[in-house]
Amino acid sequence: MNDTIKETAIRAIISLVLFVGIYFLSGPIIGWTHYDMYLKGIEFLAAVIGAGSYWIGSNKH
């Protein structure tokens, strides 16, 4: 496999793991135990921003 493709695949996997980790850990970190639609939106957007920040920051080009 080409090194560039391998690096991109690793970055994509790490971004996905970060997204899932931030999404599921943000509720307990915030400390809210009941379901709130705004909180779920914030959790989702935080996960997108976290994973996207990693993706952009890890680009070597």
N, C-alpha and C positions, 0 to 999 in steps of 0.2 A: 504494500500500500504506500502511496506517496506520502512523504513526511508532512506536507502541507495539509493534506486531507486528514491525516492522523491527528495533527494538532488541532484542526478545526473540530473534529469529532470529540476530542477530549474537552475542548472549551465548551462545546454544546452540552456535553454530559454534565460538566461541572455547573454550568448555568442552570440546567434543569434541576439538579440537586439543590442548588441555592434557592431556586424559586420554591420548590416544595418545602424545604427547610424553613424559609422565612414565612411562608404562608401558614404552615401548621404551628410554628412556634410563636407567631405574633400574638395570637389570642392569649395564651398563658403569660406572655411577657407583659402585655397590656393589663392583664388581670381581670378582664371581663369574662364572666361565666355564662351570661345569658346571650341568646342570639339577638343580634342587632344588625339590620341591613347596612347601615352606614359603616359599622365596624368591619363587616365582611368586605365591603368595598375598599376600605383603607388597607386591610390585610392583603387583598389582591394587588392593589396598586403598589404597596411596599414591596411585595415579592417581585413584581415586574421591574420596578426600579432597581432593586438589588441585583437581580439576575442580569439585567441590561447593563448596569454599571460594571459588573464583572466582565461581561462580554466585550464591552468597549475598552475597558482598561487592560484586558489581557491581549489585545491585538498588538502584535509586534511590528506591524507595517506602518 
